């Protein structure tokens, strides 16, 4: 997928691949999943979502305004024992959690840059700390640049 290409233009191709039981590989844009996924550089393999997402999975969903978004599950909202109908999702480079209904999810990431997604306890449980460190570094860089001018 070209950097300037709108995601809506490739959705028919994705749906076609999913109907055949195939996955789809592309390079997403944006900065919300930094540092794990670099917009326009990191390739992500997605497959059709058929339920069963868990904590820290990366899911692709459609917001109510029609925008396609890829974020990580950081909370699971349970209605009844063993039944989940919505998730709290957040980009690795963001602070706020967005609630997403399971019906909004259409794909789940299985590989990033050809590698299976990390299941590392250390990686997954240090997300909040890493987000904080990234924001502190960005803040310092911004103010250091301002002082030099």
C-alpha positions as MATLAB code, in Angstrom:
seq = 'XXXXXXXXXXXXXXXXXXXXXXXXXXXXXXXXXXXXXXXXXXXXXXXXXXXXXXXXXXXXXXXXXXXXXXXXXXXXXXXXXXXXXXXXXXXXXXXXXXXXXXXXXXXXXXXXXXXXXXXXXXXXXXXXXXXXXXXXXXXXXXXXXXXXX';
ca = [
       0.000    0.000    0.000;
       1.475    3.350   -1.024;
       1.931    5.979    1.677;
      -0.557    8.352    0.040;
      -3.140    5.667   -0.630;
      -6.327    5.919    1.434;
      -7.220    2.783    3.321;
     -10.759    2.824    1.917;
      -9.352    2.109   -1.542;
      -7.733   -1.173   -0.431;
     -10.606   -2.436    1.754;
     -12.194   -4.342   -1.165;
      -8.851   -6.135   -1.707;
      -8.591   -6.958    2.003;
     -12.143   -8.293    2.092;
     -11.433  -10.401   -1.000;
      -8.325  -11.894    0.634;
     -10.202  -12.569    3.866;
     -12.994  -14.354    1.959;
     -10.347  -16.669    0.490;
      -8.962  -17.329    3.983;
      -5.772  -15.407    3.228;
      -3.996  -12.732    5.225;
      -3.080   -9.225    4.014;
       0.268   -7.451    4.436;
       0.626   -3.653    4.372;
       2.573   -0.757    5.880;
       0.255    1.324    8.058;
       0.638    5.085    8.373;
       0.618    7.118   11.553;
       2.533    7.434   14.801;
       0.103    6.002   17.341;
       1.848    2.611   17.512;
       5.424    3.915   17.800;
       7.972    2.633   18.615;
       6.719   -0.885   17.790;
       5.165   -0.006   14.422;
       6.760    2.822   12.421;
       4.303    4.396    9.998;
       5.177    3.744    6.361;
       8.137    1.487    7.294;
       6.943   -1.491    9.326;
       4.941   -4.161    7.518;
       1.986   -5.698    9.355;
       0.243   -8.937    8.450;
      -3.432   -8.972    9.378;
      -6.023  -11.710    9.148;
      -9.782  -11.716    9.436;
     -10.999  -11.317   13.007;
     -13.202  -14.183   14.073;
     -13.301  -13.517   17.801;
     -11.044  -14.499   20.639;
      -8.895  -11.374   20.951;
      -7.000  -11.096   24.211;
      -4.965   -8.651   26.207;
      -2.199   -6.927   24.253;
      -3.354   -8.190   20.836;
      -3.178   -5.590   18.069;
      -6.545   -5.216   16.391;
      -7.780   -3.303   13.359;
     -11.194   -1.714   13.784;
     -13.508    0.852   12.266;
     -14.535    3.862   14.336;
     -18.094    5.153   14.179;
     -16.888    7.952   11.852;
     -15.619    5.291    9.398;
     -11.904    5.751   10.139;
      -9.761    2.572   10.194;
      -7.486    2.323   13.237;
      -4.933   -0.190   14.503;
      -4.327   -0.228   18.270;
      -3.459   -2.615   21.061;
      -5.992   -4.102   23.501;
      -5.168   -2.872   27.005;
      -8.492   -3.605   28.772;
     -11.263   -6.140   28.419;
     -14.778   -5.209   29.479;
     -16.742   -8.263   30.549;
     -20.524   -8.285   30.601;
     -20.925  -11.809   31.919;
     -18.564  -14.503   33.088;
     -16.465  -15.673   30.104;
     -18.131  -13.227   27.671;
     -16.494  -10.053   26.412;
     -18.232   -7.659   24.083;
     -15.931   -4.646   24.164;
     -12.284   -3.768   24.620;
     -10.219   -0.819   25.756;
      -7.669   -0.088   23.032;
      -4.779    2.323   22.940;
      -1.840    3.051   20.665;
       1.580    2.279   22.141;
       2.443    5.975   21.714;
      -0.770    7.298   23.284;
      -2.211    7.897   26.736;
      -5.970    7.602   26.316;
      -8.000    4.419   26.131;
     -10.813    4.112   23.602;
     -13.647    1.622   24.052;
     -14.280   -0.527   20.979;
     -17.112   -3.002   20.549;
     -16.162   -6.417   19.266;
     -18.364   -5.867   16.183;
     -16.120   -2.937   15.144;
     -13.037   -5.190   14.891;
     -12.475   -6.630   11.428;
      -8.851   -7.817   11.584;
      -6.153   -8.866   14.007;
      -2.386   -8.497   13.517;
      -0.459  -11.770   13.442;
       2.995  -10.688   12.276;
       4.944   -7.446   12.266;
       7.846   -7.159    9.790;
       7.624  -10.898    9.166;
       7.973  -11.856   12.852;
       5.267  -13.232   15.103;
       4.050  -10.692   17.606;
       6.021  -10.674   20.843;
       4.439  -12.463   23.741;
       7.130  -11.202   26.056;
       5.866  -10.364   29.512;
       8.524   -7.677   29.849;
       7.625   -5.978   26.551;
       3.888   -6.003   27.162;
       3.929   -4.962   30.807;
       6.335   -2.052   30.326;
       4.129   -0.249   27.777;
       3.011    2.487   30.218;
       6.585    3.148   31.356;
       7.858    3.228   27.773;
       5.079    5.647   26.775;
       6.048    7.946   29.649;
       9.739    7.839   28.708;
       8.907    8.598   25.050;
       6.818   11.613   26.046;
       9.544   12.941   28.358;
      12.120   12.609   25.568;
       9.814   14.359   23.079;
       9.153   17.149   25.599;
      12.871   17.661   26.237;
      13.718   17.661   22.512;
      10.999   20.216   21.830;
      12.210   22.564   24.550;
      15.888   22.116   23.676;
      15.124   23.071   20.059;
      13.222   26.112   21.294;
      16.219   27.305   23.339;
      18.606   27.054   20.387;
      16.545   29.389   18.183;
];
